[in-house]
């Protein structure tokens, strides 16, 4: 069998219109109207390549049966969802089965095929495929309970910034506390913000992100706050705390050598931010009180470019205001620490065919979302709060964030 990877097609399965096939995915910047796949870990474009058999269809059926590709189209085209499912299978074999030489790169060669054959022979199904929002883990249920508690608390006690938000007519992709929704049929991402009130020009990646999907909870780390040196302006942007709608999309969409999968505000106008109006390099309630030369409160702004994207291995903060996730490590659905440092690239320069580096844990994050999103769901709910909010639940407490972050950084 030839190596299968992004763009591989079975005999007779190349789409009659490549543009139409890719249109649901190529909705941002330079991707619009492209007729090749974007292989973002290799920073290159992959054309449709037709083979002679039905190897891709067999692969898709395996990924479906093994629980990595629940919404497979069985179309014989190795597209973005198939690539994501392959990487999740490879990551599962690596992290859950201890096959340490496995690199989750989305390429199906002889090594990956040997494991596929073994799984088929043993009729194996992954834990990830067995979970659901109707059969959730305790961790998933605990986080969903905390979100409900947070809604009740901040609806009744909004604070200065949320009070200002409540007065606005249009909040775009940002929702007012009374409108926060936490349905288990949706995908939820929780951001846990730390040290935002401390003055810092170069911020560390010292915040947490918890992905709630398919009845499971996965924990990642990075930063919810901008570094002034990355923002290249004194009044750096801070995404306000609360709930925001984000859609599947791409980052660096105007730079062809850097385009990769990310999350973007669902409303093209963006999400609500507050700038560091008082120039103390921190996010505090004072920022909502600063007035312009006419005596008007500067207040909140809408910003279209606050994405959720990659920040290398977490060594430095790539954020100019975006929410950024490190590729070095993560906690899986069993709260087990997973080390991705051997194959996770620290920057774009490591993402080449010869280096065989990937975006590590960040790929796990985006692949889980792409593979386990319910049918027709192309967005998630991102709820950002402070670590102090963890005190709302007996299951967590404000020290939880620091302890988990220390675990994640220990690899």
KEKE-3310 file (N, C-alpha, C; in steps of 0.2 Angstrom, whole numbers, plus 5000, padded with zeros to 4 digits):
npx = (5004:5003:5009:4997:4990:4986:4975:4976:4967:4954:4952:4943:4937:4941:4935:4923:4923:4935:4936:4923:4922:4931:4927:4918:4928:4938:4937:4943:4953:4968:4965:4953:4945:4955:4962:4968:4973:4978:4992:4996:5006:5016:5018:5014:5005:4994:4990:4975:4976:4975:4973:4974:4965:4954:4959:4958:4945:4944:4952:4945:4933:4939:4943:4931:4925:4934:4932:4937:4932:4918:4909:4911:4912:4914:4919:4930:4940:4955:4953:4952:4946:4948:4962:4964:4958:4966:4978:4973:4971:4985:4990:4983:4988:5001:5001:4991:4994:5007:5017:5031:5038:5030:5024:5012:5008:4999:5001:4999:5009:5018:5021:5011:5000:5002:4998:4985:4980:4982:4973:4961:4961:4960:4948:4947:4941:4942:4943:4939:4930:4920:4914:4902:4891:4880:4885:4895:4912:4917:4924:4921:4907:4909:4915:4905:4895:4902:4902:4888:4886:4895:4888:4876:4882:4889:4879:4871:4881:4890:4901:4912:4916:4908:4896:4896:4896:4883:4875:4877:4870:4873:4883:4890:4900:4902:4893:4881:4880:4868:4864:4872:4876:4875:4874:4875:4876:4884:4900:4912:4924:4935:4943:4955:4960:4975:4985:4982:4980:4993:5006:5015:5026:5031:5022:5020:5016:5005:4992:4976:4967:4952:4945:4929:4921:4912:4908:4920:4934:4948:4964:4973:4987:4993:4991:4980:4981:4989:5006:5015:5026:5023:5011:5014:5010:5005:4993:4988:4977:4964:4954:4938:4932:4920:4907:4910:4907:4915:4921:4926:4941:4955:4972:4984:4980:4984:4997:5005:5015:5013:5000:4988:4977:4964:4954:4941:4932:4915:4905:4909:4912:4918:4924:4921:4933:4944:4955:4971:4969:4975:4988:4995:5000:4992:4977:4963:4950:4951:4953:4941:4936:4943:4944:4941:4947:4936:4929:4922:4919:4931:4929:4923:4928:4924:4933:4940:4950:4954:4959:4960:4974:4990:5004:5018:5029:5026:5037:5038:5027:5015:5005:4996:4985:4977:4970:4980:4988:4999:5010:5017:5013:4999:4984:4975:4959:4958:4964:4978:4995:5002:5016:5022:5034:5045:5042:5036:5035:5044:5043:5038:5048:5052:5043:5043:5045:5056:5060:5050:5042:5028:5014:5011:5003:4994:4989:4981:4971:4965:4961:4953:4942:4938:4935:4926:4915:4898:4886:4884:4888:4899:4905:4911:4908:4916:4921:4928:4936:4942:4955:4951:4937:4936:4934:4921:4916:4916:4923:4935:4943:4953:4967:4968:4971:4985:4991:4989:4994:5008:5010:5008:5019:5029:5035)
npy = (4994:5011:5026:5035:5051:5068:5074:5062:5051:5039:5027:5035:5044:5057:5073:5081:5095:5103:5115:5117:5106:5109:5121:5122:5122:5131:5146:5157:5172:5169:5156:5156:5150:5142:5127:5116:5106:5113:5109:5111:5108:5105:5116:5118:5116:5103:5093:5086:5068:5054:5037:5019:5010:5007:5011:5023:5024:5012:5015:5026:5019:5011:5021:5026:5015:5013:5023:5036:5044:5049:5056:5052:5054:5044:5045:5042:5051:5058:5070:5085:5081:5067:5067:5073:5063:5053:5058:5058:5045:5040:5048:5042:5029:5032:5039:5032:5019:5018:5018:5024:5028:5033:5046:5058:5062:5062:5055:5040:5027:5012:5009:5015:5008:4995:4996:4999:4987:4978:4984:4981:4968:4965:4970:4983:4997:5015:5023:5036:5035:5029:5037:5050:5064:5060:5050:5054:5059:5060:5072:5080:5082:5089:5101:5106:5109:5119:5129:5132:5137:5148:5156:5159:5166:5177:5183:5189:5196:5206:5214:5229:5228:5219:5224:5236:5229:5224:5235:5238:5238:5230:5216:5207:5193:5191:5186:5192:5189:5184:5177:5167:5150:5133:5120:5102:5097:5105:5111:5115:5127:5131:5145:5149:5162:5169:5180:5192:5205:5209:5219:5217:5217:5207:5194:5178:5161:5156:5152:5142:5130:5122:5109:5104:5091:5079:5072:5072:5079:5088:5095:5110:5122:5139:5156:5169:5182:5197:5200:5215:5217:5209:5214:5226:5239:5251:5251:5237:5224:5216:5202:5202:5195:5181:5174:5168:5166:5156:5151:5137:5139:5148:5154:5167:5171:5179:5177:5167:5157:5153:5150:5141:5130:5136:5145:5157:5172:5170:5179:5191:5204:5202:5200:5206:5217:5225:5238:5242:5255:5263:5261:5252:5240:5229:5220:5227:5233:5247:5250:5252:5264:5274:5289:5298:5313:5321:5318:5306:5289:5277:5264:5247:5238:5232:5218:5211:5202:5193:5179:5161:5152:5144:5143:5140:5129:5134:5141:5155:5169:5170:5179:5194:5198:5188:5172:5159:5143:5131:5118:5109:5100:5091:5087:5072:5063:5056:5063:5062:5066:5071:5070:5080:5084:5079:5079:5091:5107:5122:5133:5141:5138:5125:5117:5107:5096:5088:5089:5083:5088:5093:5103:5098:5096:5106:5102:5091:5097:5105:5094:5086:5094:5095:5082:5077:5086:5089:5084:5096:5106:5120:5128:5134:5137:5148:5151:5162:5165:5170:5163:5164:5162:5148:5145:5145:5132:5117:5106:5111:5125:5139:5136:5126:5129:5133:5122:5113:5119:5118:5105:5103:5110:5103:5093)
npz = (5000:4996:5004:5013:5014:5017:5004:4997:4986:4982:4968:4956:4964:4965:4968:4957:4957:4964:4970:4976:4984:4994:4999:5011:5021:5017:5020:5024:5021:5012:5009:5003:4988:4985:4978:4983:4997:5013:5021:5036:5046:5038:5032:5018:5002:4997:4984:4976:4974:4965:4968:4965:4971:4984:4996:5005:5008:5016:5026:5032:5036:5046:5055:5059:5065:5075:5083:5081:5071:5071:5062:5049:5031:5022:5009:5002:5000:5007:5017:5027:5039:5040:5040:5053:5061:5059:5065:5078:5081:5080:5090:5101:5101:5104:5116:5125:5123:5124:5114:5110:5099:5090:5080:5079:5065:5054:5043:5034:5034:5033:5047:5055:5048:5052:5066:5064:5058:5068:5078:5071:5070:5084:5086:5092:5101:5104:5120:5118:5108:5114:5124:5128:5128:5134:5142:5151:5158:5175:5177:5166:5169:5182:5177:5169:5178:5186:5176:5175:5188:5188:5179:5186:5196:5190:5183:5193:5200:5192:5191:5186:5172:5166:5169:5161:5148:5149:5146:5133:5116:5105:5106:5098:5095:5108:5123:5134:5152:5157:5146:5143:5138:5141:5135:5134:5122:5114:5110:5122:5128:5141:5147:5159:5168:5174:5185:5178:5182:5186:5183:5167:5154:5145:5145:5152:5147:5156:5159:5159:5149:5146:5137:5133:5127:5118:5130:5137:5146:5142:5146:5142:5140:5141:5136:5140:5139:5132:5127:5128:5120:5109:5104:5100:5104:5116:5121:5123:5119:5129:5130:5135:5151:5151:5140:5124:5106:5095:5079:5068:5060:5052:5056:5053:5040:5030:5027:5017:5020:5033:5036:5047:5055:5066:5078:5076:5080:5079:5074:5061:5064:5077:5094:5111:5118:5130:5130:5137:5143:5153:5153:5161:5159:5162:5166:5173:5183:5182:5169:5163:5167:5162:5153:5137:5128:5128:5139:5139:5143:5138:5137:5131:5116:5100:5092:5078:5077:5087:5089:5093:5095:5091:5102:5100:5109:5121:5126:5124:5123:5111:5109:5104:5109:5106:5111:5117:5114:5120:5113:5120:5130:5138:5147:5147:5144:5155:5165:5164:5162:5147:5137:5124:5120:5112:5099:5096:5089:5092:5085:5069:5060:5063:5057:5045:5031:5032:5046:5053:5063:5073:5078:5090:5106:5103:5091:5095:5102:5091:5083:5090:5091:5077:5074:5083:5084:5084:5071:5059:5067:5069:5077:5093:5111:5120:5136:5147:5162:5178:5189:5202:5201:5202:5215:5216:5215:5225:5219:5214:5217:5220:5220:5211:5198:5198:5202:5192:5181:5185:5184:5170:5165:5169:5161)
capx = (5000:5006:5008:4991:4991:4981:4974:4975:4960:4953:4951:4937:4934:4943:4929:4923:4924:4939:4934:4917:4924:4935:4923:4916:4934:4942:4933:4947:4959:4971:4962:4947:4945:4961:4959:4973:4973:4983:4995:4999:5012:5022:5018:5013:4999:4993:4985:4971:4980:4971:4976:4971:4961:4950:4963:4956:4938:4945:4955:4939:4929:4943:4943:4924:4923:4938:4929:4941:4930:4911:4905:4915:4908:4915:4920:4936:4945:4959:4953:4955:4943:4952:4969:4963:4956:4973:4983:4971:4973:4992:4992:4981:4993:5007:5000:4988:4997:5014:5021:5034:5041:5024:5024:5006:5009:4994:5004:4998:5014:5018:5021:5004:4996:5003:4994:4978:4979:4982:4967:4956:4961:4957:4941:4947:4937:4945:4939:4936:4924:4915:4912:4897:4888:4875:4889:4901:4916:4916:4928:4916:4901:4911:4916:4899:4892:4905:4900:4882:4887:4898:4883:4872:4886:4891:4873:4870:4887:4893:4907:4912:4917:4902:4890:4897:4894:4876:4872:4878:4865:4876:4890:4893:4902:4902:4887:4880:4880:4861:4863:4877:4872:4880:4871:4880:4876:4888:4907:4914:4931:4935:4949:4956:4965:4979:4990:4981:4981:5000:5010:5020:5027:5032:5018:5021:5011:5003:4985:4974:4962:4949:4941:4924:4919:4910:4908:4927:4938:4955:4967:4979:4989:4995:4990:4974:4983:4994:5012:5015:5031:5020:5005:5018:5007:5005:4986:4986:4970:4962:4948:4935:4929:4913:4907:4911:4906:4921:4920:4932:4944:4962:4976:4989:4977:4987:5004:5005:5020:5011:4993:4986:4970:4963:4947:4940:4926:4909:4903:4915:4914:4923:4922:4922:4939:4945:4962:4975:4969:4979:4995:4999:5002:4988:4969:4960:4944:4952:4953:4934:4935:4947:4940:4945:4948:4930:4926:4918:4922:4933:4925:4924:4928:4924:4939:4939:4956:4956:4959:4962:4979:4996:5010:5024:5029:5025:5043:5037:5019:5014:4999:4996:4978:4973:4970:4985:4989:5005:5010:5022:5010:4992:4981:4970:4952:4959:4968:4985:4999:5005:5022:5023:5040:5050:5040:5032:5040:5044:5041:5036:5054:5053:5037:5045:5044:5062:5061:5045:5040:5021:5012:5010:4997:4989:4985:4976:4966:4961:4959:4947:4936:4936:4932:4920:4910:4892:4884:4882:4891:4905:4908:4911:4907:4922:4920:4934:4936:4948:4956:4947:4931:4936:4931:4913:4915:4920:4927:4941:4946:4957:4974:4968:4975:4992:4994:4988:4999:5014:5010:5009:5025:5035:5038)
capy = (5000:5017:5030:5039:5057:5073:5074:5055:5049:5032:5027:5038:5048:5064:5077:5084:5102:5103:5121:5116:5101:5113:5128:5123:5123:5137:5152:5163:5175:5167:5150:5156:5148:5137:5120:5111:5106:5116:5104:5116:5106:5105:5123:5117:5114:5096:5093:5079:5063:5049:5031:5014:5006:5010:5012:5028:5021:5007:5019:5029:5014:5009:5026:5027:5009:5013:5029:5042:5048:5048:5059:5051:5054:5038:5048:5040:5057:5060:5077:5087:5077:5061:5069:5074:5057:5049:5060:5056:5038:5040:5050:5038:5023:5034:5041:5027:5012:5018:5017:5030:5030:5035:5053:5059:5067:5062:5051:5033:5023:5005:5009:5016:5003:4989:4997:4998:4980:4976:4986:4978:4961:4964:4974:4988:5004:5019:5027:5043:5034:5026:5043:5054:5069:5056:5046:5059:5058:5065:5078:5084:5084:5094:5107:5109:5111:5125:5134:5134:5141:5154:5160:5162:5171:5184:5187:5193:5200:5206:5218:5235:5227:5215:5229:5240:5225:5223:5241:5238:5235:5224:5213:5203:5186:5190:5185:5194:5184:5181:5174:5161:5144:5127:5113:5097:5095:5109:5110:5121:5128:5136:5148:5151:5167:5170:5185:5197:5211:5210:5222:5213:5218:5200:5189:5170:5156:5153:5151:5135:5129:5115:5108:5099:5088:5072:5070:5072:5085:5088:5102:5113:5128:5144:5162:5172:5189:5199:5203:5221:5217:5206:5218:5232:5245:5252:5249:5230:5222:5210:5199:5202:5188:5179:5169:5171:5161:5155:5146:5134:5143:5148:5159:5170:5170:5183:5175:5160:5152:5152:5148:5135:5129:5140:5147:5164:5174:5168:5186:5194:5210:5200:5199:5212:5218:5231:5240:5244:5262:5267:5259:5249:5233:5224:5220:5229:5237:5254:5252:5253:5270:5279:5294:5302:5320:5324:5316:5300:5283:5274:5258:5241:5239:5225:5217:5205:5197:5190:5172:5156:5149:5141:5147:5136:5124:5138:5145:5162:5170:5172:5183:5201:5199:5182:5166:5155:5137:5128:5112:5104:5095:5092:5082:5068:5062:5053:5068:5060:5070:5068:5074:5080:5089:5076:5080:5097:5112:5128:5139:5139:5135:5118:5113:5106:5089:5085:5089:5079:5091:5095:5108:5094:5096:5110:5098:5087:5102:5106:5088:5084:5098:5094:5075:5076:5091:5086:5086:5103:5111:5122:5133:5132:5142:5149:5155:5165:5167:5171:5157:5165:5159:5141:5144:5144:5125:5112:5101:5114:5129:5143:5134:5121:5131:5134:5115:5109:5122:5116:5098:5103:5113:5099:5089)
capz = (5000:4996:5010:5012:5017:5015:4997:4993:4984:4979:4961:4954:4969:4965:4967:4950:4958:4970:4974:4980:4990:4999:5001:5018:5025:5014:5021:5027:5018:5006:5007:4998:4981:4984:4976:4986:5004:5017:5026:5040:5050:5034:5029:5011:4999:4995:4979:4976:4971:4964:4968:4960:4974:4989:5003:5009:5011:5021:5032:5035:5039:5052:5060:5061:5069:5081:5087:5080:5066:5071:5057:5043:5025:5018:5002:4998:5000:5013:5018:5034:5045:5040:5043:5060:5064:5059:5070:5085:5082:5081:5097:5106:5101:5107:5123:5129:5122:5126:5108:5111:5093:5085:5079:5076:5059:5049:5037:5035:5031:5036:5054:5057:5046:5057:5072:5061:5057:5075:5081:5067:5072:5090:5087:5097:5101:5109:5125:5115:5104:5119:5128:5124:5132:5138:5146:5152:5163:5181:5176:5162:5173:5186:5174:5167:5184:5188:5172:5178:5195:5186:5175:5191:5200:5187:5182:5199:5202:5185:5191:5182:5165:5163:5169:5155:5143:5149:5144:5126:5112:5101:5109:5093:5097:5115:5126:5141:5157:5157:5139:5143:5137:5143:5133:5133:5114:5111:5112:5126:5130:5147:5149:5166:5167:5180:5185:5173:5186:5188:5177:5164:5147:5142:5149:5152:5146:5163:5160:5157:5144:5147:5131:5135:5121:5118:5137:5140:5147:5140:5148:5139:5144:5136:5138:5138:5139:5127:5128:5125:5114:5103:5102:5097:5105:5123:5124:5121:5120:5133:5129:5142:5153:5149:5135:5117:5101:5091:5074:5066:5054:5051:5058:5049:5034:5024:5026:5014:5023:5040:5038:5050:5058:5073:5080:5075:5082:5074:5070:5058:5068:5082:5101:5115:5122:5133:5130:5142:5142:5158:5151:5167:5157:5166:5165:5179:5182:5181:5162:5161:5170:5158:5149:5132:5129:5128:5145:5138:5145:5132:5137:5127:5109:5096:5088:5074:5076:5093:5088:5097:5091:5094:5104:5100:5115:5127:5129:5124:5122:5104:5109:5103:5111:5105:5116:5113:5117:5119:5110:5124:5134:5139:5151:5143:5147:5162:5168:5164:5159:5141:5135:5117:5118:5108:5092:5096:5086:5095:5080:5062:5057:5064:5053:5038:5030:5034:5053:5056:5069:5073:5083:5097:5110:5100:5086:5098:5103:5085:5080:5094:5089:5071:5073:5088:5083:5082:5064:5057:5072:5066:5082:5100:5116:5124:5142:5150:5169:5182:5193:5208:5200:5203:5221:5216:5216:5229:5216:5211:5222:5216:5219:5206:5192:5199:5203:5186:5177:5187:5181:5163:5163:5172:5156)
cpx = (5004:5005:5002:4992:4986:4981:4974:4968:4960:4952:4944:4934:4937:4937:4929:4924:4928:4937:4928:4918:4927:4932:4921:4922:4938:4938:4936:4953:4961:4968:4956:4948:4952:4958:4964:4972:4979:4986:4999:5005:5018:5022:5018:5006:4999:4988:4981:4975:4976:4975:4972:4966:4956:4953:4960:4949:4939:4948:4949:4935:4932:4942:4936:4923:4928:4936:4933:4937:4922:4907:4908:4910:4909:4916:4926:4941:4948:4959:4955:4952:4947:4959:4969:4962:4962:4977:4980:4972:4980:4994:4989:4985:4999:5006:4996:4990:5004:5019:5025:5037:5036:5024:5017:5006:5004:4995:5003:5003:5013:5018:5014:4999:4997:4999:4986:4976:4978:4975:4961:4955:4958:4950:4941:4943:4940:4941:4936:4930:4918:4911:4906:4895:4883:4879:4896:4906:4915:4919:4923:4910:4903:4912:4910:4895:4895:4903:4893:4882:4890:4892:4878:4876:4887:4885:4871:4875:4892:4900:4907:4912:4911:4896:4890:4894:4886:4872:4872:4872:4867:4883:4893:4894:4902:4895:4886:4879:4873:4860:4868:4873:4877:4876:4876:4881:4881:4895:4909:4921:4931:4942:4950:4962:4969:4984:4989:4981:4988:5003:5015:5020:5028:5028:5020:5015:5009:4996:4982:4968:4959:4944:4936:4920:4917:4910:4915:4929:4945:4958:4973:4982:4992:4994:4983:4975:4989:5000:5013:5020:5028:5014:5008:5014:5006:4998:4984:4979:4969:4955:4944:4932:4922:4913:4907:4910:4912:4919:4927:4935:4952:4965:4981:4986:4980:4994:5004:5009:5018:5004:4992:4979:4970:4956:4947:4933:4920:4906:4909:4917:4919:4920:4924:4929:4939:4953:4965:4975:4973:4986:4999:5001:4998:4981:4966:4954:4945:4952:4946:4932:4939:4943:4944:4945:4942:4926:4922:4922:4924:4930:4927:4924:4927:4930:4938:4944:4959:4954:4961:4967:4985:5001:5016:5024:5028:5031:5042:5029:5019:5008:5000:4988:4974:4974:4975:4987:4995:5005:5014:5019:5002:4990:4975:4964:4952:4963:4975:4989:5002:5010:5023:5030:5045:5048:5036:5037:5039:5042:5039:5042:5055:5047:5039:5045:5050:5063:5056:5042:5032:5020:5009:5003:4992:4985:4980:4970:4961:4958:4953:4941:4933:4932:4926:4915:4904:4890:4882:4885:4898:4908:4908:4909:4913:4921:4926:4933:4942:4949:4952:4940:4930:4934:4924:4911:4919:4924:4934:4944:4951:4965:4974:4972:4982:4995:4994:4993:5006:5015:5012:5016:5031:5038:5045)
cpy = (5006:5021:5035:5046:5062:5074:5068:5054:5042:5033:5030:5042:5055:5068:5081:5092:5102:5109:5120:5111:5105:5119:5128:5124:5129:5143:5158:5165:5171:5160:5150:5155:5144:5130:5115:5112:5110:5111:5109:5114:5105:5111:5122:5115:5107:5096:5086:5074:5057:5042:5026:5010:5010:5010:5017:5027:5016:5010:5023:5025:5012:5015:5027:5021:5010:5019:5035:5047:5047:5051:5058:5051:5048:5040:5046:5046:5058:5067:5079:5083:5070:5062:5070:5068:5052:5051:5058:5049:5037:5042:5046:5032:5026:5035:5036:5020:5012:5017:5023:5033:5033:5043:5054:5065:5067:5058:5044:5029:5016:5004:5010:5011:4997:4990:4996:4991:4977:4977:4982:4971:4960:4967:4979:4994:5008:5021:5033:5041:5031:5031:5046:5059:5066:5051:5049:5056:5062:5072:5083:5086:5090:5101:5110:5112:5118:5131:5137:5139:5148:5159:5163:5168:5178:5187:5191:5198:5202:5210:5224:5233:5224:5220:5234:5236:5225:5229:5242:5235:5229:5222:5208:5196:5185:5190:5189:5189:5180:5176:5168:5155:5138:5121:5108:5095:5100:5108:5116:5121:5133:5139:5151:5156:5168:5176:5191:5204:5213:5214:5218:5215:5212:5195:5182:5167:5153:5153:5144:5136:5122:5114:5102:5097:5081:5068:5069:5079:5084:5095:5104:5119:5133:5151:5165:5180:5191:5201:5209:5221:5214:5210:5224:5238:5245:5250:5242:5228:5216:5208:5199:5195:5187:5174:5172:5165:5161:5150:5143:5138:5142:5154:5161:5169:5174:5182:5168:5155:5150:5150:5141:5136:5132:5141:5154:5166:5173:5174:5189:5200:5208:5199:5206:5212:5225:5232:5242:5252:5266:5265:5257:5242:5228:5225:5221:5233:5244:5255:5254:5260:5276:5283:5297:5309:5324:5322:5310:5294:5279:5267:5252:5243:5232:5224:5210:5200:5194:5182:5167:5152:5146:5145:5143:5130:5128:5142:5152:5163:5173:5177:5191:5203:5193:5177:5161:5149:5133:5121:5107:5099:5096:5086:5078:5067:5059:5057:5066:5064:5067:5073:5074:5083:5086:5078:5087:5103:5118:5134:5136:5136:5128:5113:5112:5098:5085:5084:5085:5081:5093:5101:5104:5094:5100:5106:5093:5091:5103:5100:5085:5088:5096:5087:5074:5081:5087:5088:5093:5108:5113:5128:5130:5138:5142:5154:5156:5167:5167:5164:5158:5162:5151:5140:5144:5136:5121:5107:5104:5118:5133:5141:5128:5123:5131:5127:5112:5112:5119:5109:5098:5106:5108:5094:5092)
cpz = (5000:5002:5008:5016:5014:5007:4993:4992:4981:4972:4960:4959:4970:4963:4960:4951:4964:4974:4978:4985:4995:5002:5008:5023:5023:5014:5024:5022:5012:5004:5003:4991:4980:4982:4978:4994:5008:5022:5031:5044:5045:5030:5021:5009:4997:4990:4979:4972:4970:4964:4963:4964:4979:4996:5007:5012:5016:5027:5035:5039:5046:5057:5063:5066:5076:5085:5087:5075:5065:5065:5050:5037:5021:5011:4999:4997:5007:5014:5025:5040:5045:5042:5051:5064:5064:5064:5077:5086:5083:5088:5102:5106:5105:5114:5127:5128:5123:5120:5107:5104:5088:5086:5076:5071:5054:5043:5039:5031:5034:5043:5057:5054:5050:5063:5070:5061:5064:5078:5077:5069:5079:5092:5092:5096:5106:5114:5122:5111:5108:5123:5124:5130:5137:5143:5147:5158:5169:5180:5172:5166:5178:5183:5171:5173:5186:5183:5173:5184:5193:5183:5181:5195:5197:5184:5187:5202:5196:5186:5186:5174:5162:5164:5163:5149:5143:5146:5136:5122:5108:5104:5104:5095:5104:5118:5133:5146:5157:5151:5139:5142:5138:5141:5132:5126:5111:5113:5116:5128:5135:5147:5156:5166:5174:5179:5180:5176:5187:5182:5174:5156:5143:5147:5147:5149:5152:5164:5157:5152:5145:5141:5134:5129:5121:5125:5140:5141:5146:5143:5145:5143:5138:5139:5136:5138:5134:5130:5125:5119:5108:5100:5098:5098:5113:5125:5121:5123:5125:5131:5135:5144:5152:5144:5128:5112:5096:5085:5072:5060:5054:5054:5053:5041:5028:5023:5024:5018:5030:5041:5041:5053:5065:5073:5079:5078:5077:5070:5067:5061:5074:5089:5105:5119:5125:5132:5136:5142:5147:5158:5157:5165:5161:5164:5171:5178:5181:5173:5160:5163:5166:5153:5143:5133:5130:5134:5145:5140:5139:5131:5133:5120:5106:5092:5084:5074:5082:5092:5094:5093:5095:5097:5105:5106:5121:5130:5129:5122:5115:5103:5108:5106:5110:5111:5113:5117:5115:5117:5114:5127:5135:5144:5147:5147:5154:5167:5169:5160:5153:5138:5128:5115:5113:5100:5091:5094:5091:5091:5073:5058:5058:5060:5046:5037:5032:5042:5056:5063:5068:5078:5090:5100:5106:5094:5089:5100:5097:5082:5083:5092:5082:5070:5077:5088:5081:5075:5064:5062:5070:5071:5089:5105:5120:5130:5146:5157:5172:5187:5200:5207:5201:5210:5222:5217:5221:5226:5213:5217:5218:5215:5214:5200:5192:5199:5196:5181:5179:5184:5174:5161:5166:5167:5153)
residu = (UNK:UNK:UNK:UNK:UNK:UNK:UNK:UNK:UNK:UNK:UNK:UNK:UNK:UNK:UNK:UNK:UNK:UNK:UNK:UNK:UNK:UNK:UNK:UNK:UNK:UNK:UNK:UNK:UNK:UNK:UNK:UNK:UNK:UNK:UNK:UNK:UNK:UNK:UNK:UNK:UNK:UNK:UNK:UNK:UNK:UNK:UNK:UNK:UNK:UNK:UNK:UNK:UNK:UNK:UNK:UNK:UNK:UNK:UNK:UNK:UNK:UNK:UNK:UNK:UNK:UNK:UNK:UNK:UNK:UNK:UNK:UNK:UNK:UNK:UNK:UNK:UNK:UNK:UNK:UNK:UNK:UNK:UNK:UNK:UNK:UNK:UNK:UNK:UNK:UNK:UNK:UNK:UNK:UNK:UNK:UNK:UNK:UNK:UNK:UNK:UNK:UNK:UNK:UNK:UNK:UNK:UNK:UNK:UNK:UNK:UNK:UNK:UNK:UNK:UNK:UNK:UNK:UNK:UNK:UNK:UNK:UNK:UNK:UNK:UNK:UNK:UNK:UNK:UNK:UNK:UNK:UNK:UNK:UNK:UNK:UNK:UNK:UNK:UNK:UNK:UNK:UNK:UNK:UNK:UNK:UNK:UNK:UNK:UNK:UNK:UNK:UNK:UNK:UNK:UNK:UNK:UNK:UNK:UNK:UNK:UNK:UNK:UNK:UNK:UNK:UNK:UNK:UNK:UNK:UNK:UNK:UNK:UNK:UNK:UNK:UNK:UNK:UNK:UNK:UNK:UNK:UNK:UNK:UNK:UNK:UNK:UNK:UNK:UNK:UNK:UNK:UNK:UNK:UNK:UNK:UNK:UNK:UNK:UNK:UNK:UNK:UNK:UNK:UNK:UNK:UNK:UNK:UNK:UNK:UNK:UNK:UNK:UNK:UNK:UNK:UNK:UNK:UNK:UNK:UNK:UNK:UNK:UNK:UNK:UNK:UNK:UNK:UNK:UNK:UNK:UNK:UNK:UNK:UNK:UNK:UNK:UNK:UNK:UNK:UNK:UNK:UNK:UNK:UNK:UNK:UNK:UNK:UNK:UNK:UNK:UNK:UNK:UNK:UNK:UNK:UNK:UNK:UNK:UNK:UNK:UNK:UNK:UNK:UNK:UNK:UNK:UNK:UNK:UNK:UNK:UNK:UNK:UNK:UNK:UNK:UNK:UNK:UNK:UNK:UNK:UNK:UNK:UNK:UNK:UNK:UNK:UNK:UNK:UNK:UNK:UNK:UNK:UNK:UNK:UNK:UNK:UNK:UNK:UNK:UNK:UNK:UNK:UNK:UNK:UNK:UNK:UNK:UNK:UNK:UNK:UNK:UNK:UNK:UNK:UNK:UNK:UNK:UNK:UNK:UNK:UNK:UNK:UNK:UNK:UNK:UNK:UNK:UNK:UNK:UNK:UNK:UNK:UNK:UNK:UNK:UNK:UNK:UNK:UNK:UNK:UNK:UNK:UNK:UNK:UNK:UNK:UNK:UNK:UNK:UNK:UNK:UNK:UNK:UNK:UNK:UNK:UNK:UNK:UNK:UNK:UNK:UNK:UNK:UNK:UNK:UNK:UNK:UNK:UNK:UNK:UNK:UNK:UNK:UNK:UNK:UNK:UNK:UNK:UNK:UNK:UNK:UNK:UNK:UNK:UNK:UNK:UNK:UNK:UNK:UNK:UNK:UNK:UNK:UNK:UNK:UNK:UNK:UNK:UNK:UNK:UNK:UNK:UNK:UNK:UNK:UNK:UNK:UNK:UNK:UNK:UNK)
# end
